[in-house]
Amino acid sequence: MVINVSQQLKEPVGSIRHHRVSKGSSGGLLDGELTLLRTDRGILVRGTLTTSIQAVCSRCLSAFDQRLTLNIEEEYLPTADPPTGTSLSKGEEGTFVIDEQQQLDLGEAVRQYSLLALPMKPLCREGCAGLCPSCGHNLNLGSCSCPSRAADPRFSQLASLFCEQGG
């Protein structure tokens, strides 16, 4: 997603613009609100975006849509001086930049924030039953024909505690 900020770069520090984002892409729908604030160095982008990605459940290995909320806050620095167009230094490695056409591209920031928002172990639903450890059947689709395994006798004391508490 590219935003032209040429006019805002000519405005005084503190000027604010609001952008509504509603964009479908190959990664899914990106939706939300962004605020662009003119700083003394560039443009500060703040906002909350929602999107969904195709994920794989860590218990049952089924594909599902994982909804993500991205709280973005990044400063974009210009690579060219707005009034004169003379080239500026690129800044530090890894900083987000406003290109020579006075446009900032949110694509890389959205990608990075999406990776950070992904859960370590995504679940298709809260009570996912997972796979049978013996045959690999998806237990969300029903029980399998494997014989039930006897409980390990070393855990009998724990089982009695669980039963006493009403669970």
DSSP file (Angstrom, degrees, kcal/mol; ACC not computed):
  #  RESIDUE AA STRUCTURE BP1 BP2  ACC     N-H-->O    O-->H-N    N-H-->O    O-->H-N    TCO  KAPPA ALPHA  PHI   PSI    X-CA   Y-CA   Z-CA
    1    1 A M              0   0    0      0, 0.0   105,-3.3     0, 0.0     2,-0.4   0.000 360.0 360.0 360.0 123.0    0.0    0.0    0.0
    2    2 A V  E     -A  105   0A   0    103,-0.2     2,-0.4   104,-0.1   103,-0.2  -0.891 360.0-167.7-111.9 134.1    1.5    3.3   -1.2
    3    3 A I  E     -A  104   0A   0    101,-2.6   101,-2.6    -2,-0.4     2,-0.5  -0.984  18.8-135.2-122.9 129.0    0.6    6.7    0.2
    4    4 A N  E     +A  103   0A   0     -2,-0.4    99,-0.2    99,-0.2     3,-0.1  -0.730  27.7 170.4 -82.7 122.4    1.6   10.0   -1.5
    5    5 A V     >  +     0   0    0     97,-2.9     4,-2.2    -2,-0.5     5,-0.2   0.085  37.1 118.0-119.2  21.0    2.9   12.4    1.2
    6    6 A S  H  > S+     0   0    0     96,-0.5     4,-0.6     1,-0.2    -1,-0.1   0.893  80.5  43.9 -59.8 -42.3    4.3   15.1   -1.0
    7    7 A Q  H >4 S+     0   0    0      1,-0.2     3,-0.8     2,-0.2     4,-0.5   0.892 112.3  52.2 -70.6 -38.5    1.9   17.8    0.2
    8    8 A Q  H >4 S+     0   0    0      1,-0.2     3,-1.0     2,-0.2    -2,-0.2   0.841 101.9  59.9 -68.2 -31.8    2.3   16.8    3.9
    9    9 A L  H 3< S+     0   0    0     -4,-2.2    -1,-0.2     1,-0.2    -2,-0.2   0.749 104.3  51.8 -66.6 -21.9    6.1   17.0    3.7
   10   10 A K  T << S+     0   0    0     -3,-0.8    -1,-0.2    -4,-0.6    -2,-0.2   0.569  96.4  89.0 -87.8 -10.9    5.7   20.7    2.7
   11   11 A E  S <  S-     0   0    0     -3,-1.0     3,-0.1    -4,-0.5     4,-0.0  -0.382  89.6 -87.8 -84.1 164.4    3.4   21.4    5.7
   12   12 A P    >   -     0   0    0      0, 0.0     3,-1.7     0, 0.0    26,-0.2  -0.250  55.1 -80.4 -69.7 160.5    4.7   22.5    9.2
   13   13 A V  T 3  S+     0   0    0      1,-0.2    26,-0.2    24,-0.1     3,-0.1  -0.350 117.2  36.7 -57.4 135.2    5.6   20.0   11.8
   14   14 A G  T 3  S+     0   0    0     24,-2.7    -1,-0.2     1,-0.4    25,-0.1   0.271  77.3 140.6 102.7  -9.7    2.6   18.6   13.6
   15   15 A S    <   -     0   0    0     -3,-1.7    23,-2.8    -7,-0.2     2,-0.4  -0.428  36.9-153.6 -68.9 143.0    0.2   18.5   10.6
   16   16 A I  E     -B   37   0A   0     21,-0.2     2,-0.4    -2,-0.1    21,-0.2  -0.929  16.6-175.4-124.7 140.7   -2.0   15.4   10.6
   17   17 A R  E     -B   36   0A   0     19,-2.2    19,-3.4    -2,-0.4     2,-0.4  -0.985  14.5-147.0-129.7 144.1   -3.7   13.4    7.9
   18   18 A H  E     -B   35   0A   0     -2,-0.4     2,-0.4    17,-0.2    17,-0.2  -0.923  12.3-168.0-112.3 137.1   -6.0   10.5    8.4
   19   19 A H  E     -B   34   0A   0     15,-3.0    15,-2.9    -2,-0.4     2,-0.5  -0.989  12.8-148.6-127.7 129.9   -6.2    7.6    6.0
   20   20 A R  E     -B   33   0A   0     -2,-0.4     2,-0.5    13,-0.2    13,-0.2  -0.844  18.4-155.6 -92.5 128.6   -8.8    4.8    5.9
   21   21 A V  E     +B   32   0A   0     11,-3.2    11,-2.4    -2,-0.5     2,-0.2  -0.927  29.7 151.2-110.9 125.0   -7.4    1.5    4.6
   22   22 A S  E     +B   31   0A   0     -2,-0.5     2,-0.4     9,-0.2     9,-0.2  -0.714  22.2 150.0-149.9  94.4   -9.6   -1.1    3.0
   23   23 A K  E     -B   30   0A   0      7,-3.0     7,-3.3    -2,-0.2     2,-0.4  -0.988  34.4-148.7-138.5 127.9   -7.6   -3.1    0.5
   24   24 A G  E     +B   29   0A   0     -2,-0.4     2,-0.3     5,-0.2     5,-0.2  -0.751  29.8 160.8 -90.5 141.7   -7.8   -6.6   -0.7
   25   25 A S  E >   -B   28   0A   0      3,-1.3     3,-1.4    -2,-0.4    -2,-0.0  -0.856  57.8 -84.0-146.5-178.6   -4.6   -8.3   -1.7
   26   26 A S  T 3  S+     0   0    0     -2,-0.3     3,-0.1     1,-0.3    -2,-0.0   0.786 128.2  53.9 -63.3 -25.8   -3.2  -11.8   -2.2
   27   27 A G  T 3  S-     0   0    0      1,-0.3    -1,-0.3    26,-0.1     2,-0.2   0.547 122.8 -95.2 -84.7  -7.3   -2.5  -12.0    1.5
   28   28 A G  E <   -B   25   0A   0     -3,-1.4    -3,-1.3    23,-0.1     2,-0.4  -0.744  62.7 -29.5 123.2-173.6   -6.1  -11.1    2.4
   29   29 A L  E     -B   24   0A   0     -2,-0.2     2,-0.5    -5,-0.2    23,-0.4  -0.646  48.8-158.4 -83.9 133.3   -8.1   -8.0    3.3
   30   30 A L  E     +B   23   0A   0     -7,-3.3    -7,-3.0    -2,-0.4     2,-0.4  -0.965  22.2 169.3-111.6 123.0   -6.2   -5.2    5.0
   31   31 A D  E     +BC  22  50A   0     19,-2.4    19,-3.3    -2,-0.5     2,-0.3  -0.990  17.0  77.8-140.1 141.4   -8.6   -2.9    6.9
   32   32 A G  E     -BC  21  49A   0    -11,-2.4   -11,-3.2    -2,-0.4     2,-0.4  -0.972  63.6 -69.1 156.9-167.3   -8.2   -0.1    9.4
   33   33 A E  E     -BC  20  48A   0     15,-1.4    15,-1.2    -2,-0.3     2,-0.4  -0.954  33.3-167.6-124.4 138.7   -7.3    3.5   10.2
   34   34 A L  E     -BC  19  47A   0    -15,-2.9   -15,-3.0    -2,-0.4     2,-0.5  -0.966   8.2-155.2-126.0 145.0   -3.9    5.3    9.9
   35   35 A T  E     -BC  18  46A   0     11,-3.4    11,-2.5    -2,-0.4     2,-0.6  -0.985   8.0-158.1-117.2 127.9   -2.8    8.7   11.2
   36   36 A L  E     -BC  17  45A   0    -19,-3.4   -19,-2.2    -2,-0.5     2,-0.5  -0.935  10.2-169.6-108.5 119.6    0.1   10.4    9.4
   37   37 A L  E     -BC  16  44A   0      7,-2.7     7,-3.2    -2,-0.6     2,-0.5  -0.931  20.8-129.6-113.7 126.4    1.9   13.0   11.6
   38   38 A R  E     - C   0  43A   0    -23,-2.8   -24,-2.7    -2,-0.5     5,-0.2  -0.627  32.4-175.5 -74.4 123.3    4.5   15.4   10.1
   39   39 A T        -     0   0    0      3,-2.7   -24,-0.1    -2,-0.5    -1,-0.0  -0.571  42.9 -99.1-109.0 177.2    7.6   15.3   12.3
   40   40 A D  S    S+     0   0    0     -2,-0.2     3,-0.1     1,-0.2    -2,-0.0   0.700 124.3  34.7 -70.5 -16.7   10.8   17.4   12.0
   41   41 A R  S    S-     0   0    0      1,-0.1     2,-0.2    35,-0.0    -1,-0.2   0.726 128.9 -59.3-106.9 -28.3   12.4   14.4   10.3
   42   42 A G  S    S-     0   0    0     35,-0.2    -3,-2.7    -5,-0.1     2,-0.4  -0.679  78.7 -32.1-176.6-131.4    9.7   12.8    8.2
   43   43 A I  E     -CD  38  76A   0     33,-2.4    33,-3.4    -5,-0.2     2,-0.6  -0.990  40.9-150.0-127.3 126.1    6.2   11.2    8.6
   44   44 A L  E     -CD  37  75A   0     -7,-3.2    -7,-2.7    -2,-0.4     2,-0.6  -0.859  14.3-157.6 -95.2 122.0    5.2    9.2   11.7
   45   45 A V  E     +CD  36  74A   0     29,-3.4    29,-2.2    -2,-0.6     2,-0.3  -0.892  18.2 169.3-104.0 123.0    2.6    6.5   10.7
   46   46 A R  E     +CD  35  73A   0    -11,-2.5   -11,-3.4    -2,-0.6     2,-0.3  -0.970  17.7 102.6-129.7 146.6    0.4    5.3   13.6
   47   47 A G  E     -CD  34  72A   0     25,-2.0    25,-2.2    -2,-0.3     2,-0.5  -0.922  57.2 -95.7 163.9 175.0   -2.7    3.1   13.4
   48   48 A T  E     -CD  33  71A   0    -15,-1.2   -15,-1.4    -2,-0.3     2,-0.4  -0.982  34.2-179.2-121.9 125.4   -4.4   -0.2   13.8
   49   49 A L  E     -CD  32  70A   0     21,-2.7    21,-3.7    -2,-0.5     2,-0.4  -0.925  11.5-153.5-120.8 147.4   -4.9   -2.6   10.9
   50   50 A T  E     +CD  31  69A   0    -19,-3.3   -19,-2.4    -2,-0.4     2,-0.3  -0.940  23.7 153.0-118.9 146.4   -6.6   -5.9   10.8
   51   51 A T  E     - D   0  68A   0     17,-2.2    17,-3.6    -2,-0.4     2,-0.4  -0.931  29.7-133.3-154.2 172.6   -5.9   -8.7    8.3
   52   52 A S  E     - D   0  67A   0    -23,-0.4     2,-0.3    -2,-0.3    15,-0.2  -0.994  16.0-167.5-136.7 147.3   -6.1  -12.5    8.1
   53   53 A I  E     - D   0  66A   0     13,-2.3    13,-3.3    -2,-0.4     2,-0.6  -0.869  33.5-100.0-127.2 161.3   -3.5  -15.0    6.8
   54   54 A Q  E     + D   0  65A   0     -2,-0.3     2,-0.3    11,-0.2    11,-0.2  -0.745  52.1 173.8 -81.6 120.2   -3.7  -18.6    5.9
   55   55 A A  E     - D   0  64A   0      9,-3.2     9,-2.4    -2,-0.6     2,-0.5  -0.772  29.8-125.5-124.0 168.5   -2.2  -20.5    8.9
   56   56 A V  E     - D   0  63A   0     -2,-0.3     7,-0.2     7,-0.2     2,-0.1  -0.977  30.1-116.9-118.3 126.9   -1.8  -24.2    9.9
   57   57 A C     >  -     0   0    0      5,-2.8     4,-1.2    -2,-0.5    66,-0.2  -0.370  14.6-142.8 -62.8 135.0   -3.2  -25.4   13.2
   58   58 A S  T  4 S+     0   0    0     64,-3.2    -1,-0.1     1,-0.1    65,-0.1   0.618  96.4  40.8 -77.2 -11.8   -0.4  -26.6   15.5
   59   59 A R  T  4 S+     0   0    0     63,-0.3    72,-0.6     3,-0.1    -1,-0.1   0.850 130.9  17.0 -99.8 -47.5   -2.6  -29.4   16.9
   60   60 A C  T  4 S-     0   0    0     70,-0.2    -2,-0.1     2,-0.1     3,-0.1   0.484  90.1-129.5-109.3  -3.5   -4.6  -30.9   13.9
   61   61 A L     <  +     0   0    0     -4,-1.2     2,-0.3     1,-0.2    -3,-0.1   0.671  56.6 145.8  63.6  20.9   -2.5  -29.5   11.0
   62   62 A S        -     0   0    0      1,-0.0    -5,-2.8    -6,-0.0     2,-0.3  -0.647  51.4-117.5 -85.9 145.3   -5.6  -28.1    9.3
   63   63 A A  E     +D   56   0A   0     -2,-0.3     2,-0.3    -7,-0.2    -7,-0.2  -0.605  44.6 159.5 -79.8 142.2   -5.4  -24.9    7.3
   64   64 A F  E     -D   55   0A   0     -9,-2.4    -9,-3.2    -2,-0.3     2,-0.6  -0.973  45.8 -93.0-155.3 164.1   -7.5  -22.0    8.6
   65   65 A D  E     -D   54   0A   0     -2,-0.3     2,-0.6   -11,-0.2   -11,-0.2  -0.764  36.3-157.0 -86.0 119.6   -7.7  -18.2    8.4
   66   66 A Q  E     -D   53   0A   0    -13,-3.3   -13,-2.3    -2,-0.6     2,-0.3  -0.873  10.0-141.6 -98.7 118.9   -5.8  -16.6   11.3
   67   67 A R  E     -D   52   0A   0     -2,-0.6     2,-0.4   -15,-0.2   -15,-0.3  -0.647  20.4-167.6 -82.5 134.5   -7.0  -13.0   12.1
   68   68 A L  E     -D   51   0A   0    -17,-3.6   -17,-2.2    -2,-0.3     2,-0.5  -0.958  15.2-153.7-125.4 141.5   -4.3  -10.6   13.0
   69   69 A T  E     -D   50   0A   0     -2,-0.4     2,-0.6   -19,-0.2   -19,-0.2  -0.973  14.8-161.1-112.7 124.0   -4.4   -7.1   14.6
   70   70 A L  E     -D   49   0A   0    -21,-3.7   -21,-2.7    -2,-0.5     2,-0.9  -0.922   9.1-163.9-111.5 118.3   -1.4   -4.9   13.7
   71   71 A N  E     -D   48   0A   0     -2,-0.6     2,-0.3   -23,-0.2   -23,-0.2  -0.837  22.5-164.8 -99.9  96.6   -0.7   -1.9   15.8
   72   72 A I  E     +D   47   0A   0    -25,-2.2   -25,-2.0    -2,-0.9     2,-0.2  -0.648  24.1 160.9 -92.0 136.7    1.7    0.1   13.6
   73   73 A E  E     +D   46   0A   0     -2,-0.3     2,-0.3   -27,-0.2   -27,-0.2  -0.739  20.5 142.4-151.6 100.7    3.9    2.9   14.7
   74   74 A E  E     -D   45   0A   0    -29,-2.2   -29,-3.4    -2,-0.2     2,-0.5  -0.993  41.5-134.0-141.8 145.1    6.8    3.7   12.4
   75   75 A E  E     -D   44   0A   0     -2,-0.3    21,-0.6   -31,-0.3     2,-0.5  -0.886  17.9-154.0-101.3 129.8    8.6    6.9   11.2
   76   76 A Y  E     -De  43  96A   0    -33,-3.4   -33,-2.4    -2,-0.5    21,-0.3  -0.877   8.7-153.8-102.3 131.6    9.3    7.2    7.5
   77   77 A L  E     - e   0  97A   0     19,-2.4    21,-2.7    -2,-0.5   -35,-0.2  -0.871  18.1-115.7-109.5 137.9   12.2    9.4    6.5
   78   78 A P  E     - e   0  98A   0      0, 0.0    21,-0.2     0, 0.0    22,-0.1  -0.380  11.3-159.2 -71.4 147.5   12.5   11.1    3.1
   79   79 A T  S    S+     0   0    0     19,-2.0     9,-3.4    20,-0.2     2,-0.3   0.496  82.2  43.6 -98.7  -8.5   15.3   10.2    0.7
   80   80 A A  B    S-G   87   0B   0     18,-0.3     7,-0.2     7,-0.3    -1,-0.1  -0.994  93.7-105.9-136.2 144.2   15.0   13.5   -1.1
   81   81 A D     >  -     0   0    0      5,-3.1     4,-3.1    -2,-0.3     5,-0.2  -0.537  31.2-138.6 -67.3 122.8   14.6   17.0    0.2
   82   82 A P  T  4 S+     0   0    0      0, 0.0    -1,-0.1     0, 0.0   -72,-0.1   0.887  95.5  39.5 -55.7 -46.7   10.9   18.0   -0.4
   83   83 A P  T  4 S+     0   0    0      0, 0.0    -2,-0.0     0, 0.0   -73,-0.0   0.915 131.9  23.0 -72.1 -39.2   11.4   21.6   -1.6
   84   84 A T  T  4 S-     0   0    0      2,-0.1     3,-0.1     0, 0.0    -3,-0.0   0.753  89.2-134.0-100.7 -26.7   14.6   21.1   -3.7
   85   85 A G     <  +     0   0    0     -4,-3.1     2,-0.1     1,-0.3     3,-0.1   0.512  50.6 151.2  83.2   4.2   14.5   17.4   -4.6
   86   86 A T        -     0   0    0     -5,-0.2    -5,-3.1     1,-0.1    -1,-0.3  -0.439  53.0-100.8 -71.0 145.6   18.2   17.0   -3.7
   87   87 A S  B     -G   80   0B   0     -7,-0.2    -7,-0.3    -2,-0.1     2,-0.2  -0.390  37.1-159.7 -70.6 138.2   19.1   13.5   -2.5
   88   88 A L        -     0   0    0     -9,-3.4     2,-0.1    -2,-0.1    -1,-0.0  -0.678  33.6 -81.4-109.6 167.2   19.5   12.9    1.2
   89   89 A S        -     0   0    0     -2,-0.2    -1,-0.1     1,-0.1     3,-0.1  -0.390  36.6-124.3 -66.9 149.7   21.3   10.2    3.0
   90   90 A K        -     0   0    0      1,-0.2     5,-0.1    -2,-0.1    -1,-0.1   0.599  44.2-142.0 -72.5 -11.5   19.4    6.9    3.3
   91   91 A G        -     0   0    0    -12,-0.1    -1,-0.2     3,-0.1     3,-0.1  -0.400  47.7 -12.2  82.4-162.5   19.8    6.9    7.1
   92   92 A E  S >  S-     0   0    0      1,-0.1     3,-1.5    -2,-0.1     2,-0.2  -0.297  81.5 -90.0 -72.6 156.7   20.3    3.9    9.2
   93   93 A E  T 3  S+     0   0    0      1,-0.2    -1,-0.1    -2,-0.0     3,-0.1  -0.472 112.7  23.6 -63.5 133.0   20.0    0.3    7.9
   94   94 A G  T 3  S+     0   0    0      1,-0.3    -1,-0.2    -2,-0.2     2,-0.2   0.445  87.5 133.8  90.2   0.6   16.4   -0.9    8.4
   95   95 A T    <   -     0   0    0     -3,-1.5     2,-0.3    -5,-0.1    -1,-0.3  -0.551  59.5-115.6 -81.2 151.3   14.7    2.4    8.5
   96   96 A F  E     -e   76   0A   0    -21,-0.6   -19,-2.4    -2,-0.2     2,-0.3  -0.678  37.7-156.7 -84.9 139.8   11.5    3.0    6.5
   97   97 A V  E     -e   77   0A   0     -2,-0.3     8,-0.6   -21,-0.3     2,-0.6  -0.827  22.6-133.3-123.4 156.4   11.9    5.6    3.8
   98   98 A I  E     -eF  78 104A   0    -21,-2.7   -19,-2.0    -2,-0.3   -18,-0.3  -0.939  41.2-130.1 -99.7 122.3    9.8    8.0    1.7
   99   99 A D    >   -     0   0    0      4,-2.4     3,-1.9    -2,-0.6   -19,-0.3   0.017  27.8 -89.2 -72.4-179.7   11.0    7.5   -1.9
  100  100 A E  T 3  S+     0   0    0      1,-0.3    -1,-0.1     2,-0.1    -2,-0.0   0.722 126.4  59.7 -63.7 -22.9   12.1   10.2   -4.4
  101  101 A Q  T 3  S-     0   0    0      2,-0.1    -1,-0.3     1,-0.0   -95,-0.2   0.270 119.5-110.4 -87.6  11.5    8.4   10.5   -5.6
  102  102 A Q  S <  S+     0   0    0     -3,-1.9   -97,-2.9     1,-0.2   -96,-0.5   0.865  75.8 132.4  62.8  40.0    7.4   11.5   -2.1
  103  103 A Q  E     -A    4   0A   0    -99,-0.2    -4,-2.4   -98,-0.2     2,-0.4  -0.951  45.0-151.6-121.6 140.5    5.6    8.2   -1.5
  104  104 A L  E     -AF   3  98A   0   -101,-2.6  -101,-2.6    -2,-0.4     2,-0.6  -0.932   9.9-146.7-111.4 138.8    5.8    5.9    1.5
  105  105 A D  E     -A    2   0A   0     -8,-0.6     4,-0.4    -2,-0.4     3,-0.4  -0.904  10.7-171.0-107.8 117.8    5.1    2.2    1.0
  106  106 A L     >  +     0   0    0   -105,-3.3     4,-2.8    -2,-0.6     5,-0.3   0.510  63.9  96.9 -83.3  -5.1    3.5    0.4    4.0
  107  107 A G  H  > S+     0   0    0   -106,-0.4     4,-2.2     1,-0.2    -1,-0.2   0.893  84.9  42.8 -54.2 -49.2    4.0   -3.1    2.5
  108  108 A E  H  > S+     0   0    0     -3,-0.4     4,-2.5     2,-0.2    -1,-0.2   0.889 114.5  50.8 -68.7 -38.5    7.2   -3.9    4.3
  109  109 A A  H  > S+     0   0    0     -4,-0.4     4,-2.8     2,-0.2     5,-0.2   0.921 111.1  48.8 -64.0 -43.0    5.9   -2.6    7.6
  110  110 A V  H  X S+     0   0    0     -4,-2.8     4,-2.1     2,-0.2    -2,-0.2   0.902 111.6  50.2 -63.1 -40.7    2.7   -4.6    7.3
  111  111 A R  H  X S+     0   0    0     -4,-2.2     4,-2.0    -5,-0.3    -2,-0.2   0.937 113.3  45.0 -62.3 -46.8    4.7   -7.7    6.5
  112  112 A Q  H  X S+     0   0    0     -4,-2.5     4,-1.9     1,-0.2    -2,-0.2   0.918 114.4  47.5 -65.3 -44.2    7.0   -7.2    9.5
  113  113 A Y  H  X S+     0   0    0     -4,-2.8     4,-1.6     1,-0.2    -1,-0.2   0.843 109.7  54.9 -67.2 -32.3    4.1   -6.4   11.9
  114  114 A S  H  X S+     0   0    0     -4,-2.1     4,-1.0    -5,-0.2    -1,-0.2   0.911 107.2  49.7 -65.1 -42.3    2.2   -9.5   10.6
  115  115 A L  H  < S+     0   0    0     -4,-2.0     3,-0.4     1,-0.2    -2,-0.2   0.883 111.8  48.5 -63.8 -37.9    5.1  -11.8   11.4
  116  116 A L  H  < S+     0   0    0     -4,-1.9    -1,-0.2     1,-0.2    -2,-0.2   0.809 109.8  52.4 -71.1 -28.8    5.4  -10.3   14.9
  117  117 A A  H  < S+     0   0    0     -4,-1.6    -1,-0.2    -5,-0.1    -2,-0.2   0.622  83.1 108.2 -83.7 -13.6    1.6  -10.7   15.5
  118  118 A L  S  < S-     0   0    0     -4,-1.0     2,-0.1    -3,-0.4   -50,-0.0  -0.431  74.4-120.5 -65.0 133.2    1.6  -14.4   14.5
  119  119 A P        -     0   0    0      0, 0.0    -1,-0.1     0, 0.0    -2,-0.1  -0.414  15.1-124.4 -70.0 152.7    1.0  -16.7   17.5
  120  120 A M  S    S+     0   0    0      1,-0.3    -2,-0.0    -2,-0.1     0, 0.0   0.908 106.2  23.6 -62.9 -41.7    3.8  -19.2   18.1
  121  121 A K  S    S-     0   0    0      2,-0.0    -1,-0.3   -64,-0.0   -64,-0.1  -0.791  86.3-154.9-126.9  87.4    1.3  -22.1   18.0
  122  122 A P        -     0   0    0      0, 0.0   -64,-3.2     0, 0.0     2,-0.4  -0.355   7.3-157.0 -65.5 140.7   -1.7  -21.1   16.0
  123  123 A L        -     0   0    0    -66,-0.2     3,-0.1   -65,-0.1   -66,-0.1  -0.960  19.7-143.6-120.5 137.3   -4.9  -23.0   16.8
  124  124 A C  S    S-     0   0    0     -2,-0.4     2,-0.3     1,-0.2    -1,-0.1   0.813  89.8  -8.4 -67.4 -29.1   -7.9  -23.4   14.4
  125  125 A R  S >  S-     0   0    0      1,-0.1     3,-1.4    -3,-0.1    -1,-0.2  -0.964  77.4-101.3-159.9 162.9  -10.2  -23.1   17.5
  126  126 A E  T 3  S+     0   0    0     -2,-0.3    -1,-0.1     1,-0.3    -2,-0.1   0.888 117.7  40.7 -58.0 -45.6   -9.8  -23.0   21.3
  127  127 A G  T 3  S+     0   0    0     -3,-0.1    -1,-0.3    -4,-0.0     2,-0.1  -0.081  77.0 162.2 -98.4  35.2  -10.8  -26.6   21.9
  128  128 A C    <   -     0   0    0     -3,-1.4    12,-0.0     1,-0.2    11,-0.0  -0.334  29.1-154.9 -58.5 128.4   -9.0  -28.2   19.0
  129  129 A A        -     0   0    0      1,-0.2    -1,-0.2    -2,-0.1     2,-0.1   0.675  27.1-156.4 -82.0 -18.3   -8.7  -32.0   19.8
  130  130 A G        -     0   0    0      2,-0.0     9,-2.4     8,-0.0    10,-0.5  -0.394  32.0 -37.9  80.6-155.7   -5.6  -32.5   17.6
  131  131 A L  B     -H  138   0C   0    -72,-0.6     7,-0.2     7,-0.2     6,-0.1  -0.802  57.8-103.1-110.7 149.8   -4.4  -35.7   16.0
  132  132 A C     >  -     0   0    0      5,-2.3     4,-1.5    -2,-0.3    -2,-0.0  -0.560  27.5-141.1 -66.7 130.3   -4.5  -39.3   17.4
  133  133 A P  T  4 S+     0   0    0      0, 0.0    -1,-0.1     0, 0.0    -3,-0.0   0.704  96.6  44.2 -69.3 -17.4   -0.9  -40.1   18.5
  134  134 A S  T  4 S+     0   0    0      3,-0.1    -2,-0.0     1,-0.0    -3,-0.0   0.924 131.9  10.8 -90.5 -53.3   -1.3  -43.6   17.2
  135  135 A C  T  4 S-     0   0    0      2,-0.1    -1,-0.0    11,-0.0    -4,-0.0   0.618  91.0-122.8-106.6 -14.7   -3.0  -43.4   13.8
  136  136 A G     <  +     0   0    0     -4,-1.5     2,-0.1     1,-0.3    -6,-0.0   0.574  51.9 158.7  84.9   9.7   -2.9  -39.6   13.0
  137  137 A H        -     0   0    0      1,-0.1    -5,-2.3    -6,-0.1     2,-0.8  -0.423  50.8-111.2 -67.6 140.0   -6.7  -39.3   12.6
  138  138 A N  B >   -H  131   0C   0     -7,-0.2     3,-1.5     1,-0.2    -7,-0.2  -0.638  26.0-158.7 -72.4 110.5   -8.0  -35.7   13.1
  139  139 A L  G >  S+     0   0    0     -9,-2.4     3,-0.7    -2,-0.8    -1,-0.2   0.579  85.2  71.8 -73.3  -9.8  -10.0  -36.0   16.3
  140  140 A N  G 3  S+     0   0    0    -10,-0.5    -1,-0.3     1,-0.2     3,-0.1   0.733  96.3  53.3 -71.6 -22.3  -12.0  -32.9   15.5
  141  141 A L  G <  S-     0   0    0     -3,-1.5    -1,-0.2     1,-0.4     2,-0.2   0.441 130.1 -71.1 -91.0  -1.6  -13.7  -35.1   12.9
  142  142 A G    <   -     0   0    0     -3,-0.7    -1,-0.4    -4,-0.2     2,-0.1  -0.633  66.0 -52.5 130.7 170.7  -14.7  -37.8   15.4
  143  143 A S        -     0   0    0     -2,-0.2     2,-0.1    -3,-0.1    -5,-0.1  -0.354  51.8-127.7 -77.7 159.6  -12.9  -40.5   17.3
  144  144 A C        -     0   0    0     -7,-0.1    -1,-0.1     2,-0.1    -5,-0.0  -0.403  21.0-110.1 -98.5 178.4  -10.7  -43.0   15.7
  145  145 A S  S    S+     0   0    0     -2,-0.1     3,-0.1     2,-0.1    -2,-0.0   0.276  74.6 122.8 -94.9  11.2  -10.7  -46.8   16.0
  146  146 A C  S    S-     0   0    0      1,-0.1     2,-0.1     3,-0.0    -2,-0.1  -0.470  71.9-105.5 -71.1 143.0   -7.6  -47.1   18.0
  147  147 A P        -     0   0    0      0, 0.0    -1,-0.1     0, 0.0     2,-0.1  -0.434  42.7-101.1 -66.3 143.5   -7.9  -48.9   21.4
  148  148 A S        -     0   0    0     -2,-0.1     2,-0.3     1,-0.1    -3,-0.0  -0.386  37.9-120.9 -67.0 142.3   -7.9  -46.5   24.3
  149  149 A R        -     0   0    0     -2,-0.1     2,-0.1    -3,-0.1    -1,-0.1  -0.641  22.2-116.6 -87.3 140.2   -4.6  -46.4   26.1
  150  150 A A        -     0   0    0     -2,-0.3     2,-0.1     1,-0.1    -1,-0.1  -0.480  37.7-102.9 -71.6 144.1   -4.4  -47.3   29.7
  151  151 A A        -     0   0    0     -2,-0.1    -1,-0.1     1,-0.1     5,-0.1  -0.378  39.1-100.5 -67.5 145.7   -3.3  -44.4   32.0
  152  152 A D    >   -     0   0    0      1,-0.2     3,-2.1    -2,-0.1    -1,-0.1  -0.534  26.4-138.6 -67.1 124.3    0.3  -44.6   33.2
  153  153 A P  G >  S+     0   0    0      0, 0.0     3,-1.5     0, 0.0     4,-0.3   0.726  98.6  70.8 -60.9 -20.9    0.2  -45.9   36.8
  154  154 A R  G 3  S+     0   0    0      1,-0.3     3,-0.3     2,-0.1     4,-0.2   0.717  97.8  50.8 -68.2 -18.5    2.8  -43.4   37.9
  155  155 A F  G <> S+     0   0    0     -3,-2.1     4,-2.1     1,-0.2    -1,-0.3   0.259  76.8 104.4-100.5  11.3    0.1  -40.7   37.5
  156  156 A S  H <> S+     0   0    0     -3,-1.5     4,-2.0     1,-0.2    -1,-0.2   0.866  78.3  53.9 -63.5 -36.5   -2.5  -42.4   39.6
  157  157 A Q  H  > S+     0   0    0     -4,-0.3     4,-1.6    -3,-0.3    -1,-0.2   0.903 109.5  48.1 -64.1 -40.6   -1.9  -40.0   42.6
  158  158 A L  H  > S+     0   0    0      1,-0.2     4,-2.0     2,-0.2    -2,-0.2   0.889 109.0  53.8 -66.3 -38.5   -2.5  -37.0   40.3
  159  159 A A  H  X S+     0   0    0     -4,-2.1     4,-2.1     1,-0.2    -2,-0.2   0.887 106.4  52.1 -64.0 -38.5   -5.7  -38.6   38.9
  160  160 A S  H  X S+     0   0    0     -4,-2.0     4,-1.8     1,-0.2    -1,-0.2   0.881 108.6  50.9 -67.1 -36.2   -7.1  -39.0   42.4
  161  161 A L  H  X S+     0   0    0     -4,-1.6     4,-1.2     2,-0.2    -1,-0.2   0.896 109.4  51.1 -64.2 -40.3   -6.4  -35.4   43.2
  162  162 A F  H  <>S+     0   0    0     -4,-2.0     5,-1.7     1,-0.2     3,-0.3   0.895 110.3  48.5 -64.7 -40.8   -8.2  -34.3   40.0
  163  163 A C  H ><5S+     0   0    0     -4,-2.1     3,-1.3     1,-0.2    -1,-0.2   0.851 106.7  56.6 -69.5 -34.7  -11.3  -36.5   40.9
  164  164 A E  H 3<5S+     0   0    0     -4,-1.8    -1,-0.2     1,-0.3    -2,-0.2   0.798 102.1  56.6 -67.3 -28.3  -11.5  -35.1   44.5
  165  165 A Q  T 3<5S-     0   0    0     -4,-1.2    -1,-0.3    -3,-0.3    -2,-0.2   0.377 119.9-107.1 -86.8   5.4  -11.7  -31.5   43.2
  166  166 A G  T < 5       0   0    0     -3,-1.3    -3,-0.2    -4,-0.1    -2,-0.1   0.629 360.0 360.0  85.0  13.8  -14.8  -32.3   41.1
  167  167 A G      <       0   0    0     -5,-1.7    -4,-0.2     0, 0.0    -3,-0.1   0.432 360.0 360.0 -97.5 360.0  -13.1  -32.3   37.7
